[in-house]
Amino acid sequence: MKPNADRFLTDLHELRRFGATGKGVVRPAYSDADIAAREWLAGKMAAAGLTPHFDEVGNLFGLAEEPSLLLGSHSDSQPEGGWLDGAYGVISALEVARTSIEQGGPAISVVSFQDEEGRFGVTTGSSVWSGGLSLADADKLMDNDRITFAKARSEMAHLVTGPMVPASKFTGFIEAHIEQGPVLDQSGESIGVVSGIVGIRDMRVILKGQQNHAGTTPMHMRKDAVQGLMRISHRVAEDLRNVVTPLSVWTIGHVSVHPNAASIVPGRVTFSMQWRDGDLPRLDRMERVIRQAIETTASDLGLTVEFGPMLGLDPVAMDSILRGRLAAAASIETPDQWRDMPSGALHDATNVARTLPVAMLFVPSIGGISHDFTEDTAEADLIAGLRVLARAAAGDSAI
């Protein structure tokens, strides 16, 4: 199969138009821009000869008639997102499926999963589709503005064409994605064949102290929730020092202070606590250390602490057969310019692995930048990834 690179790039830039903000996009799950982009994608799928199908949570499939390989990713974005994160995998999948139909290749279906970026949790759409999260439990999830998943998905109710597509319709899943890290860019290589995806844990924590006057409350009498957060950040880093490896990461990424006023000692802080690692026992050890650090700090400062529900996914290894097809394709399309590598970012493939064999390929991120408006990848690398995907999807590395 020989995909049309110009058509692929045109579609990729057209998708960028939905929610465009400078060089990046603002297209969070269930936003007007996200819904409009999905309607546009459905039209592209239909024009290619696929049957568009929206399920109850807004996952969009372009279905082949017979059992098929599934390709795709997601088209929602971070609150300040790059234009290729997820979108690259969806549009490359569309082009490969369209090419296969035109050139008499194998049956290929396409998917754009909903809320991969975690407005409501962790890869919500593919988690519900794969059975990792019930729809009833998903509907109770809230975003940072206290909007429920049930309310958000109701914005797409008019587009739903049927229930969840059964995994039995597919023979496997390959997800193409930008690396979102610096490895390929620094090495000058064009393709990464993913060996496995790290696990992730994510929870919301609430620290409660005593709201009080910032001018009259002596420092030694304060129960300052923000001071608690600052000490927790430092303590977690110190306590994890002998537990983690150089590939382990943890992040306090979202903070909400109440009442958030200059002349008031903060009485409450809500923050996210997230950590990732490729080793499941280490993920669990990190949790124990993090919880202990939070509880000890709260006790030292006279604060109370509440832990929200734990969200997360375990590490996943890629399927050896599909991974081998990608490696063979990369060896032909980009000889000596590819490598095996782990994924430090979470992807829908983690959820899909519950029901199907999965594999992933990466293309470089310039400067290792992602989740930022400046995210970008050279066109030559975008096209190289497309060709590797097409060759692997065809299942014949000798093409």
Contacts in CASP RR format, 6 or more apart in sequence:
PFRMAT RR
TARGET T0000
AUTHOR 0000-0000-0000
METHOD contacts of the structure
MODEL  1
MKPNADRFLTDLHELRRFGATGKGVVRPAYSDADIAAREWLAGKMAAAGL
TPHFDEVGNLFGLAEEPSLLLGSHSDSQPEGGWLDGAYGVISALEVARTS
IEQGGPAISVVSFQDEEGRFGVTTGSSVWSGGLSLADADKLMDNDRITFA
KARSEMAHLVTGPMVPASKFTGFIEAHIEQGPVLDQSGESIGVVSGIVGI
RDMRVILKGQQNHAGTTPMHMRKDAVQGLMRISHRVAEDLRNVVTPLSVW
TIGHVSVHPNAASIVPGRVTFSMQWRDGDLPRLDRMERVIRQAIETTASD
LGLTVEFGPMLGLDPVAMDSILRGRLAAAASIETPDQWRDMPSGALHDAT
NVARTLPVAMLFVPSIGGISHDFTEDTAEADLIAGLRVLARAAAGDSAI
1 96 0 8 1.000
1 99 0 8 1.000
1 100 0 8 1.000
1 103 0 8 1.000
1 105 0 8 1.000
1 390 0 8 1.000
1 391 0 8 1.000
1 393 0 8 1.000
1 394 0 8 1.000
1 399 0 8 1.000
2 99 0 8 1.000
2 103 0 8 1.000
2 390 0 8 1.000
3 95 0 8 1.000
3 96 0 8 1.000
3 99 0 8 1.000
3 386 0 8 1.000
3 387 0 8 1.000
3 390 0 8 1.000
4 95 0 8 1.000
4 99 0 8 1.000
5 383 0 8 1.000
5 386 0 8 1.000
7 95 0 8 1.000
7 98 0 8 1.000
8 91 0 8 1.000
8 92 0 8 1.000
8 95 0 8 1.000
8 382 0 8 1.000
8 383 0 8 1.000
8 386 0 8 1.000
9 379 0 8 1.000
9 382 0 8 1.000
9 383 0 8 1.000
11 44 0 8 1.000
11 91 0 8 1.000
11 94 0 8 1.000
11 95 0 8 1.000
12 84 0 8 1.000
12 87 0 8 1.000
12 88 0 8 1.000
12 91 0 8 1.000
12 382 0 8 1.000
14 40 0 8 1.000
15 37 0 8 1.000
15 40 0 8 1.000
15 41 0 8 1.000
15 75 0 8 1.000
15 87 0 8 1.000
15 90 0 8 1.000
15 91 0 8 1.000
16 24 0 8 1.000
16 25 0 8 1.000
16 83 0 8 1.000
16 87 0 8 1.000
18 25 0 8 1.000
18 27 0 8 1.000
18 33 0 8 1.000
18 34 0 8 1.000
18 36 0 8 1.000
18 37 0 8 1.000
18 40 0 8 1.000
19 25 0 8 1.000
19 26 0 8 1.000
19 27 0 8 1.000
19 33 0 8 1.000
19 37 0 8 1.000
19 77 0 8 1.000
20 83 0 8 1.000
21 80 0 8 1.000
21 373 0 8 1.000
22 373 0 8 1.000
23 82 0 8 1.000
23 83 0 8 1.000
23 373 0 8 1.000
23 374 0 8 1.000
23 375 0 8 1.000
23 376 0 8 1.000
24 80 0 8 1.000
24 81 0 8 1.000
24 82 0 8 1.000
24 83 0 8 1.000
24 373 0 8 1.000
24 374 0 8 1.000
24 375 0 8 1.000
25 33 0 8 1.000
25 77 0 8 1.000
25 81 0 8 1.000
25 82 0 8 1.000
25 83 0 8 1.000
25 87 0 8 1.000
26 33 0 8 1.000
26 77 0 8 1.000
26 79 0 8 1.000
26 80 0 8 1.000
26 81 0 8 1.000
27 33 0 8 1.000
27 34 0 8 1.000
27 37 0 8 1.000
27 75 0 8 1.000
27 76 0 8 1.000
27 77 0 8 1.000
27 81 0 8 1.000
28 34 0 8 1.000
28 76 0 8 1.000
28 77 0 8 1.000
28 78 0 8 1.000
28 79 0 8 1.000
28 117 0 8 1.000
28 119 0 8 1.000
29 76 0 8 1.000
29 114 0 8 1.000
29 115 0 8 1.000
29 116 0 8 1.000
29 117 0 8 1.000
29 118 0 8 1.000
29 119 0 8 1.000
29 120 0 8 1.000
29 124 0 8 1.000
29 152 0 8 1.000
30 114 0 8 1.000
30 115 0 8 1.000
30 119 0 8 1.000
30 152 0 8 1.000
30 153 0 8 1.000
30 155 0 8 1.000
30 156 0 8 1.000
34 75 0 8 1.000
34 76 0 8 1.000
34 77 0 8 1.000
35 155 0 8 1.000
35 156 0 8 1.000
35 159 0 8 1.000
37 75 0 8 1.000
38 54 0 8 1.000
38 58 0 8 1.000
38 60 0 8 1.000
38 75 0 8 1.000
38 112 0 8 1.000
38 156 0 8 1.000
38 159 0 8 1.000
39 159 0 8 1.000
41 52 0 8 1.000
41 60 0 8 1.000
41 75 0 8 1.000
41 90 0 8 1.000
41 94 0 8 1.000
41 112 0 8 1.000
42 52 0 8 1.000
42 54 0 8 1.000
42 60 0 8 1.000
42 62 0 8 1.000
42 159 0 8 1.000
43 52 0 8 1.000
44 94 0 8 1.000
45 51 0 8 1.000
45 52 0 8 1.000
45 60 0 8 1.000
45 62 0 8 1.000
45 94 0 8 1.000
45 110 0 8 1.000
46 52 0 8 1.000
48 94 0 8 1.000
48 97 0 8 1.000
48 98 0 8 1.000
48 101 0 8 1.000
49 98 0 8 1.000
49 101 0 8 1.000
50 62 0 8 1.000
50 63 0 8 1.000
50 64 0 8 1.000
50 97 0 8 1.000
50 101 0 8 1.000
50 109 0 8 1.000
50 110 0 8 1.000
51 62 0 8 1.000
51 63 0 8 1.000
51 65 0 8 1.000
52 60 0 8 1.000
52 61 0 8 1.000
52 62 0 8 1.000
52 63 0 8 1.000
52 161 0 8 1.000
53 60 0 8 1.000
53 61 0 8 1.000
53 62 0 8 1.000
53 63 0 8 1.000
53 161 0 8 1.000
53 162 0 8 1.000
53 165 0 8 1.000
54 60 0 8 1.000
54 156 0 8 1.000
54 159 0 8 1.000
54 160 0 8 1.000
54 161 0 8 1.000
54 162 0 8 1.000
55 61 0 8 1.000
55 129 0 8 1.000
55 160 0 8 1.000
55 161 0 8 1.000
55 162 0 8 1.000
55 163 0 8 1.000
55 164 0 8 1.000
55 165 0 8 1.000
56 135 0 8 1.000
56 153 0 8 1.000
56 160 0 8 1.000
56 162 0 8 1.000
56 163 0 8 1.000
56 164 0 8 1.000
57 114 0 8 1.000
57 115 0 8 1.000
57 124 0 8 1.000
57 125 0 8 1.000
57 128 0 8 1.000
57 129 0 8 1.000
57 135 0 8 1.000
57 138 0 8 1.000
57 153 0 8 1.000
58 114 0 8 1.000
58 125 0 8 1.000
58 153 0 8 1.000
58 156 0 8 1.000
58 159 0 8 1.000
58 160 0 8 1.000
59 111 0 8 1.000
59 112 0 8 1.000
59 113 0 8 1.000
59 114 0 8 1.000
59 125 0 8 1.000
59 126 0 8 1.000
59 129 0 8 1.000
59 164 0 8 1.000
59 165 0 8 1.000
60 75 0 8 1.000
60 111 0 8 1.000
60 112 0 8 1.000
60 114 0 8 1.000
61 109 0 8 1.000
61 110 0 8 1.000
61 111 0 8 1.000
61 165 0 8 1.000
62 97 0 8 1.000
62 109 0 8 1.000
62 110 0 8 1.000
62 111 0 8 1.000
63 109 0 8 1.000
63 165 0 8 1.000
63 169 0 8 1.000
64 97 0 8 1.000
64 107 0 8 1.000
64 108 0 8 1.000
64 109 0 8 1.000
65 107 0 8 1.000
66 107 0 8 1.000
67 107 0 8 1.000
67 168 0 8 1.000
67 169 0 8 1.000
67 170 0 8 1.000
67 171 0 8 1.000
68 106 0 8 1.000
68 107 0 8 1.000
68 108 0 8 1.000
68 109 0 8 1.000
68 169 0 8 1.000
68 170 0 8 1.000
68 171 0 8 1.000
69 106 0 8 1.000
69 107 0 8 1.000
69 108 0 8 1.000
69 109 0 8 1.000
69 170 0 8 1.000
69 171 0 8 1.000
69 172 0 8 1.000
69 173 0 8 1.000
69 174 0 8 1.000
69 393 0 8 1.000
70 108 0 8 1.000
70 109 0 8 1.000
70 110 0 8 1.000
70 111 0 8 1.000
70 170 0 8 1.000
70 171 0 8 1.000
70 172 0 8 1.000
70 173 0 8 1.000
70 174 0 8 1.000
70 352 0 8 1.000
70 356 0 8 1.000
71 89 0 8 1.000
71 92 0 8 1.000
71 93 0 8 1.000
71 96 0 8 1.000
71 97 0 8 1.000
71 108 0 8 1.000
71 109 0 8 1.000
71 110 0 8 1.000
71 111 0 8 1.000
71 173 0 8 1.000
71 174 0 8 1.000
71 175 0 8 1.000
71 176 0 8 1.000
71 389 0 8 1.000
71 393 0 8 1.000
72 89 0 8 1.000
72 90 0 8 1.000
72 92 0 8 1.000
72 93 0 8 1.000
72 110 0 8 1.000
72 111 0 8 1.000
72 112 0 8 1.000
72 173 0 8 1.000
72 174 0 8 1.000
72 175 0 8 1.000
72 176 0 8 1.000
73 86 0 8 1.000
73 87 0 8 1.000
73 88 0 8 1.000
73 89 0 8 1.000
73 90 0 8 1.000
73 93 0 8 1.000
73 111 0 8 1.000
73 112 0 8 1.000
73 113 0 8 1.000
73 116 0 8 1.000
73 175 0 8 1.000
73 176 0 8 1.000
73 177 0 8 1.000
73 347 0 8 1.000
73 348 0 8 1.000
74 86 0 8 1.000
74 90 0 8 1.000
74 112 0 8 1.000
74 113 0 8 1.000
74 114 0 8 1.000
74 115 0 8 1.000
74 116 0 8 1.000
74 117 0 8 1.000
74 126 0 8 1.000
74 348 0 8 1.000
75 86 0 8 1.000
75 87 0 8 1.000
75 90 0 8 1.000
75 112 0 8 1.000
76 114 0 8 1.000
76 115 0 8 1.000
76 116 0 8 1.000
76 117 0 8 1.000
76 119 0 8 1.000
77 85 0 8 1.000
77 117 0 8 1.000
78 85 0 8 1.000
78 117 0 8 1.000
78 371 0 8 1.000
80 371 0 8 1.000
80 372 0 8 1.000
80 373 0 8 1.000
81 371 0 8 1.000
81 372 0 8 1.000
81 373 0 8 1.000
81 375 0 8 1.000
82 370 0 8 1.000
82 371 0 8 1.000
82 372 0 8 1.000
82 373 0 8 1.000
82 374 0 8 1.000
82 375 0 8 1.000
83 375 0 8 1.000
83 376 0 8 1.000
84 178 0 8 1.000
84 365 0 8 1.000
84 375 0 8 1.000
84 376 0 8 1.000
84 377 0 8 1.000
84 382 0 8 1.000
85 117 0 8 1.000
85 177 0 8 1.000
85 178 0 8 1.000
85 180 0 8 1.000
85 370 0 8 1.000
85 371 0 8 1.000
85 375 0 8 1.000
86 116 0 8 1.000
86 177 0 8 1.000
86 178 0 8 1.000
88 176 0 8 1.000
88 177 0 8 1.000
88 178 0 8 1.000
88 363 0 8 1.000
88 377 0 8 1.000
88 382 0 8 1.000
89 175 0 8 1.000
89 176 0 8 1.000
89 177 0 8 1.000
90 110 0 8 1.000
90 111 0 8 1.000
90 112 0 8 1.000
92 176 0 8 1.000
92 382 0 8 1.000
92 385 0 8 1.000
92 386 0 8 1.000
92 389 0 8 1.000
93 108 0 8 1.000
93 110 0 8 1.000
93 111 0 8 1.000
93 176 0 8 1.000
93 389 0 8 1.000
94 110 0 8 1.000
95 386 0 8 1.000
95 390 0 8 1.000
96 108 0 8 1.000
96 386 0 8 1.000
96 389 0 8 1.000
96 390 0 8 1.000
96 393 0 8 1.000
97 108 0 8 1.000
97 109 0 8 1.000
97 110 0 8 1.000
99 390 0 8 1.000
100 106 0 8 1.000
100 107 0 8 1.000
100 108 0 8 1.000
100 393 0 8 1.000
100 394 0 8 1.000
105 394 0 8 1.000
106 393 0 8 1.000
106 394 0 8 1.000
106 395 0 8 1.000
108 393 0 8 1.000
109 169 0 8 1.000
109 170 0 8 1.000
113 123 0 8 1.000
113 125 0 8 1.000
113 126 0 8 1.000
113 129 0 8 1.000
113 348 0 8 1.000
114 124 0 8 1.000
114 125 0 8 1.000
114 153 0 8 1.000
115 121 0 8 1.000
115 123 0 8 1.000
115 124 0 8 1.000
115 125 0 8 1.000
115 149 0 8 1.000
116 123 0 8 1.000
116 124 0 8 1.000
116 125 0 8 1.000
116 126 0 8 1.000
116 347 0 8 1.000
116 348 0 8 1.000
118 124 0 8 1.000
119 143 0 8 1.000
119 152 0 8 1.000
120 138 0 8 1.000
120 141 0 8 1.000
120 142 0 8 1.000
120 143 0 8 1.000
120 149 0 8 1.000
120 152 0 8 1.000
121 141 0 8 1.000
121 202 0 8 1.000
121 311 0 8 1.000
122 200 0 8 1.000
122 202 0 8 1.000
122 311 0 8 1.000
122 312 0 8 1.000
122 313 0 8 1.000
122 346 0 8 1.000
123 313 0 8 1.000
123 346 0 8 1.000
123 347 0 8 1.000
123 348 0 8 1.000
123 350 0 8 1.000
123 351 0 8 1.000
124 133 0 8 1.000
124 138 0 8 1.000
124 141 0 8 1.000
124 149 0 8 1.000
125 138 0 8 1.000
125 348 0 8 1.000
125 351 0 8 1.000
126 348 0 8 1.000
126 351 0 8 1.000
126 352 0 8 1.000
127 133 0 8 1.000
127 138 0 8 1.000
127 313 0 8 1.000
127 351 0 8 1.000
128 134 0 8 1.000
128 135 0 8 1.000
128 138 0 8 1.000
128 164 0 8 1.000
129 164 0 8 1.000
129 165 0 8 1.000
129 351 0 8 1.000
129 352 0 8 1.000
130 167 0 8 1.000
130 351 0 8 1.000
130 352 0 8 1.000
130 354 0 8 1.000
130 355 0 8 1.000
131 351 0 8 1.000
131 354 0 8 1.000
131 355 0 8 1.000
132 351 0 8 1.000
132 354 0 8 1.000
138 149 0 8 1.000
139 148 0 8 1.000
139 149 0 8 1.000
139 150 0 8 1.000
139 153 0 8 1.000
140 148 0 8 1.000
140 149 0 8 1.000
140 150 0 8 1.000
141 148 0 8 1.000
141 149 0 8 1.000
142 148 0 8 1.000
142 149 0 8 1.000
143 152 0 8 1.000
144 254 0 8 1.000
144 256 0 8 1.000
167 355 0 8 1.000
167 356 0 8 1.000
170 356 0 8 1.000
171 356 0 8 1.000
171 357 0 8 1.000
172 319 0 8 1.000
172 322 0 8 1.000
172 356 0 8 1.000
172 357 0 8 1.000
172 358 0 8 1.000
173 349 0 8 1.000
173 352 0 8 1.000
173 356 0 8 1.000
173 357 0 8 1.000
173 358 0 8 1.000
173 359 0 8 1.000
174 322 0 8 1.000
174 326 0 8 1.000
174 358 0 8 1.000
174 359 0 8 1.000
174 360 0 8 1.000
174 361 0 8 1.000
174 389 0 8 1.000
174 392 0 8 1.000
174 393 0 8 1.000
175 347 0 8 1.000
175 348 0 8 1.000
175 349 0 8 1.000
175 352 0 8 1.000
175 358 0 8 1.000
175 359 0 8 1.000
175 360 0 8 1.000
175 361 0 8 1.000
176 360 0 8 1.000
176 361 0 8 1.000
176 362 0 8 1.000
176 363 0 8 1.000
176 385 0 8 1.000
176 386 0 8 1.000
176 389 0 8 1.000
177 345 0 8 1.000
177 347 0 8 1.000
177 360 0 8 1.000
177 361 0 8 1.000
177 362 0 8 1.000
177 363 0 8 1.000
178 362 0 8 1.000
178 363 0 8 1.000
178 364 0 8 1.000
178 365 0 8 1.000
178 370 0 8 1.000
178 375 0 8 1.000
178 377 0 8 1.000
179 185 0 8 1.000
179 192 0 8 1.000
179 362 0 8 1.000
179 363 0 8 1.000
179 364 0 8 1.000
179 365 0 8 1.000
179 368 0 8 1.000
179 370 0 8 1.000
180 344 0 8 1.000
180 345 0 8 1.000
180 365 0 8 1.000
180 368 0 8 1.000
180 370 0 8 1.000
180 371 0 8 1.000
181 345 0 8 1.000
181 365 0 8 1.000
181 367 0 8 1.000
181 368 0 8 1.000
181 369 0 8 1.000
181 370 0 8 1.000
182 365 0 8 1.000
182 367 0 8 1.000
182 368 0 8 1.000
183 339 0 8 1.000
183 341 0 8 1.000
184 190 0 8 1.000
184 191 0 8 1.000
184 192 0 8 1.000
184 339 0 8 1.000
184 341 0 8 1.000
184 362 0 8 1.000
184 363 0 8 1.000
184 364 0 8 1.000
184 365 0 8 1.000
185 364 0 8 1.000
185 365 0 8 1.000
185 366 0 8 1.000
185 367 0 8 1.000
185 368 0 8 1.000
187 339 0 8 1.000
188 337 0 8 1.000
188 364 0 8 1.000
189 334 0 8 1.000
189 337 0 8 1.000
189 338 0 8 1.000
189 339 0 8 1.000
189 364 0 8 1.000
190 334 0 8 1.000
190 337 0 8 1.000
190 338 0 8 1.000
190 363 0 8 1.000
190 364 0 8 1.000
190 380 0 8 1.000
190 381 0 8 1.000
190 384 0 8 1.000
190 385 0 8 1.000
191 330 0 8 1.000
191 333 0 8 1.000
191 334 0 8 1.000
191 337 0 8 1.000
191 338 0 8 1.000
191 339 0 8 1.000
191 361 0 8 1.000
191 362 0 8 1.000
191 363 0 8 1.000
191 384 0 8 1.000
191 385 0 8 1.000
191 388 0 8 1.000
192 330 0 8 1.000
192 338 0 8 1.000
192 339 0 8 1.000
192 340 0 8 1.000
192 341 0 8 1.000
192 361 0 8 1.000
192 362 0 8 1.000
192 363 0 8 1.000
193 323 0 8 1.000
193 324 0 8 1.000
193 326 0 8 1.000
193 327 0 8 1.000
193 330 0 8 1.000
193 338 0 8 1.000
193 339 0 8 1.000
193 340 0 8 1.000
193 341 0 8 1.000
193 359 0 8 1.000
193 360 0 8 1.000
193 361 0 8 1.000
193 362 0 8 1.000
194 318 0 8 1.000
194 323 0 8 1.000
194 340 0 8 1.000
194 341 0 8 1.000
194 342 0 8 1.000
194 343 0 8 1.000
194 359 0 8 1.000
194 360 0 8 1.000
194 361 0 8 1.000
194 362 0 8 1.000
195 317 0 8 1.000
195 318 0 8 1.000
195 323 0 8 1.000
195 340 0 8 1.000
195 341 0 8 1.000
195 342 0 8 1.000
196 278 0 8 1.000
196 315 0 8 1.000
196 316 0 8 1.000
196 317 0 8 1.000
196 318 0 8 1.000
196 342 0 8 1.000
196 343 0 8 1.000
196 360 0 8 1.000
197 315 0 8 1.000
197 316 0 8 1.000
197 318 0 8 1.000
197 342 0 8 1.000
197 343 0 8 1.000
197 344 0 8 1.000
197 345 0 8 1.000
197 346 0 8 1.000
197 347 0 8 1.000
197 349 0 8 1.000
197 350 0 8 1.000
197 360 0 8 1.000
198 247 0 8 1.000
198 276 0 8 1.000
198 277 0 8 1.000
198 278 0 8 1.000
198 315 0 8 1.000
198 342 0 8 1.000
198 343 0 8 1.000
198 344 0 8 1.000
198 345 0 8 1.000
198 346 0 8 1.000
199 276 0 8 1.000
199 277 0 8 1.000
199 278 0 8 1.000
199 280 0 8 1.000
199 283 0 8 1.000
199 312 0 8 1.000
199 313 0 8 1.000
199 314 0 8 1.000
199 315 0 8 1.000
199 316 0 8 1.000
199 346 0 8 1.000
199 350 0 8 1.000
200 274 0 8 1.000
200 275 0 8 1.000
200 276 0 8 1.000
200 312 0 8 1.000
200 313 0 8 1.000
200 346 0 8 1.000
201 274 0 8 1.000
201 275 0 8 1.000
201 276 0 8 1.000
201 283 0 8 1.000
201 286 0 8 1.000
201 287 0 8 1.000
201 310 0 8 1.000
201 311 0 8 1.000
201 312 0 8 1.000
202 272 0 8 1.000
202 273 0 8 1.000
202 274 0 8 1.000
202 310 0 8 1.000
202 311 0 8 1.000
202 312 0 8 1.000
203 272 0 8 1.000
203 273 0 8 1.000
203 274 0 8 1.000
203 307 0 8 1.000
203 308 0 8 1.000
203 309 0 8 1.000
203 310 0 8 1.000
203 311 0 8 1.000
204 270 0 8 1.000
204 271 0 8 1.000
204 272 0 8 1.000
204 273 0 8 1.000
204 307 0 8 1.000
204 308 0 8 1.000
204 309 0 8 1.000
205 270 0 8 1.000
205 271 0 8 1.000
205 272 0 8 1.000
205 273 0 8 1.000
205 294 0 8 1.000
205 305 0 8 1.000
205 306 0 8 1.000
205 307 0 8 1.000
205 308 0 8 1.000
206 268 0 8 1.000
206 269 0 8 1.000
206 270 0 8 1.000
206 305 0 8 1.000
206 306 0 8 1.000
206 308 0 8 1.000
207 225 0 8 1.000
207 228 0 8 1.000
207 229 0 8 1.000
207 232 0 8 1.000
207 268 0 8 1.000
207 269 0 8 1.000
207 270 0 8 1.000
207 271 0 8 1.000
207 298 0 8 1.000
207 303 0 8 1.000
207 304 0 8 1.000
207 305 0 8 1.000
208 225 0 8 1.000
208 267 0 8 1.000
208 268 0 8 1.000
208 303 0 8 1.000
208 304 0 8 1.000
208 305 0 8 1.000
208 306 0 8 1.000
209 223 0 8 1.000
209 224 0 8 1.000
209 225 0 8 1.000
209 267 0 8 1.000
209 268 0 8 1.000
209 302 0 8 1.000
209 303 0 8 1.000
209 304 0 8 1.000
210 222 0 8 1.000
210 223 0 8 1.000
210 265 0 8 1.000
210 267 0 8 1.000
211 258 0 8 1.000
211 259 0 8 1.000
211 264 0 8 1.000
211 265 0 8 1.000
211 266 0 8 1.000
211 267 0 8 1.000
211 268 0 8 1.000
212 222 0 8 1.000
212 223 0 8 1.000
212 264 0 8 1.000
212 265 0 8 1.000
212 267 0 8 1.000
213 263 0 8 1.000
213 264 0 8 1.000
213 265 0 8 1.000
214 262 0 8 1.000
214 263 0 8 1.000
214 264 0 8 1.000
214 265 0 8 1.000
215 263 0 8 1.000
217 265 0 8 1.000
222 265 0 8 1.000
223 265 0 8 1.000
223 267 0 8 1.000
223 301 0 8 1.000
223 302 0 8 1.000
223 303 0 8 1.000
224 265 0 8 1.000
224 266 0 8 1.000
224 267 0 8 1.000
224 301 0 8 1.000
225 257 0 8 1.000
225 266 0 8 1.000
225 267 0 8 1.000
225 268 0 8 1.000
225 269 0 8 1.000
225 303 0 8 1.000
226 257 0 8 1.000
226 266 0 8 1.000
226 269 0 8 1.000
227 301 0 8 1.000
228 269 0 8 1.000
228 297 0 8 1.000
228 298 0 8 1.000
228 301 0 8 1.000
228 303 0 8 1.000
229 252 0 8 1.000
229 255 0 8 1.000
229 269 0 8 1.000
229 271 0 8 1.000
231 297 0 8 1.000
231 300 0 8 1.000
231 301 0 8 1.000
232 252 0 8 1.000
232 293 0 8 1.000
232 294 0 8 1.000
232 297 0 8 1.000
233 252 0 8 1.000
235 293 0 8 1.000
235 296 0 8 1.000
235 297 0 8 1.000
236 250 0 8 1.000
236 289 0 8 1.000
236 290 0 8 1.000
236 293 0 8 1.000
236 294 0 8 1.000
239 289 0 8 1.000
239 290 0 8 1.000
239 292 0 8 1.000
239 293 0 8 1.000
240 248 0 8 1.000
240 250 0 8 1.000
240 286 0 8 1.000
240 289 0 8 1.000
240 290 0 8 1.000
243 282 0 8 1.000
243 285 0 8 1.000
243 286 0 8 1.000
243 289 0 8 1.000
244 277 0 8 1.000
244 282 0 8 1.000
244 286 0 8 1.000
245 277 0 8 1.000
245 279 0 8 1.000
245 282 0 8 1.000
247 277 0 8 1.000
247 278 0 8 1.000
247 342 0 8 1.000
247 344 0 8 1.000
248 275 0 8 1.000
248 276 0 8 1.000
248 277 0 8 1.000
248 282 0 8 1.000
248 286 0 8 1.000
249 275 0 8 1.000
249 276 0 8 1.000
249 277 0 8 1.000
249 344 0 8 1.000
250 273 0 8 1.000
250 274 0 8 1.000
250 275 0 8 1.000
250 276 0 8 1.000
250 286 0 8 1.000
250 290 0 8 1.000
251 272 0 8 1.000
251 273 0 8 1.000
251 274 0 8 1.000
251 275 0 8 1.000
252 271 0 8 1.000
252 272 0 8 1.000
252 273 0 8 1.000
252 274 0 8 1.000
253 271 0 8 1.000
253 272 0 8 1.000
253 274 0 8 1.000
254 271 0 8 1.000
254 272 0 8 1.000
255 269 0 8 1.000
255 270 0 8 1.000
255 271 0 8 1.000
255 272 0 8 1.000
256 269 0 8 1.000
256 270 0 8 1.000
256 271 0 8 1.000
257 266 0 8 1.000
257 268 0 8 1.000
257 269 0 8 1.000
258 266 0 8 1.000
258 267 0 8 1.000
258 268 0 8 1.000
258 269 0 8 1.000
258 270 0 8 1.000
259 266 0 8 1.000
259 267 0 8 1.000
260 266 0 8 1.000
273 290 0 8 1.000
273 294 0 8 1.000
275 283 0 8 1.000
275 286 0 8 1.000
275 287 0 8 1.000
275 290 0 8 1.000
276 283 0 8 1.000
276 344 0 8 1.000
276 346 0 8 1.000
277 283 0 8 1.000
277 286 0 8 1.000
277 315 0 8 1.000
278 315 0 8 1.000
278 342 0 8 1.000
278 344 0 8 1.000
279 315 0 8 1.000
280 314 0 8 1.000
280 315 0 8 1.000
283 314 0 8 1.000
283 315 0 8 1.000
287 310 0 8 1.000
291 307 0 8 1.000
294 305 0 8 1.000
294 307 0 8 1.000
295 305 0 8 1.000
297 303 0 8 1.000
298 304 0 8 1.000
298 305 0 8 1.000
313 346 0 8 1.000
313 350 0 8 1.000
313 351 0 8 1.000
316 349 0 8 1.000
316 350 0 8 1.000
316 353 0 8 1.000
316 358 0 8 1.000
318 349 0 8 1.000
318 358 0 8 1.000
318 359 0 8 1.000
318 360 0 8 1.000
319 353 0 8 1.000
319 357 0 8 1.000
319 358 0 8 1.000
319 359 0 8 1.000
321 357 0 8 1.000
322 357 0 8 1.000
322 358 0 8 1.000
322 359 0 8 1.000
322 392 0 8 1.000
323 359 0 8 1.000
324 359 0 8 1.000
325 359 0 8 1.000
325 392 0 8 1.000
325 395 0 8 1.000
325 397 0 8 1.000
326 359 0 8 1.000
326 361 0 8 1.000
326 388 0 8 1.000
326 389 0 8 1.000
326 392 0 8 1.000
327 338 0 8 1.000
327 340 0 8 1.000
328 391 0 8 1.000
328 392 0 8 1.000
328 397 0 8 1.000
329 387 0 8 1.000
329 388 0 8 1.000
329 389 0 8 1.000
329 391 0 8 1.000
329 392 0 8 1.000
329 397 0 8 1.000
330 338 0 8 1.000
330 361 0 8 1.000
330 388 0 8 1.000
331 338 0 8 1.000
331 397 0 8 1.000
332 391 0 8 1.000
332 397 0 8 1.000
333 384 0 8 1.000
333 385 0 8 1.000
333 387 0 8 1.000
333 388 0 8 1.000
333 391 0 8 1.000
334 384 0 8 1.000
334 388 0 8 1.000
337 384 0 8 1.000
338 388 0 8 1.000
341 362 0 8 1.000
343 360 0 8 1.000
343 362 0 8 1.000
345 370 0 8 1.000
347 360 0 8 1.000
349 358 0 8 1.000
349 359 0 8 1.000
349 360 0 8 1.000
352 358 0 8 1.000
359 392 0 8 1.000
361 385 0 8 1.000
361 388 0 8 1.000
361 389 0 8 1.000
361 392 0 8 1.000
363 377 0 8 1.000
363 381 0 8 1.000
363 382 0 8 1.000
363 384 0 8 1.000
363 385 0 8 1.000
364 377 0 8 1.000
364 378 0 8 1.000
364 381 0 8 1.000
365 375 0 8 1.000
365 376 0 8 1.000
365 377 0 8 1.000
366 375 0 8 1.000
366 376 0 8 1.000
366 377 0 8 1.000
366 378 0 8 1.000
369 375 0 8 1.000
369 376 0 8 1.000
391 397 0 8 1.000
391 399 0 8 1.000
END
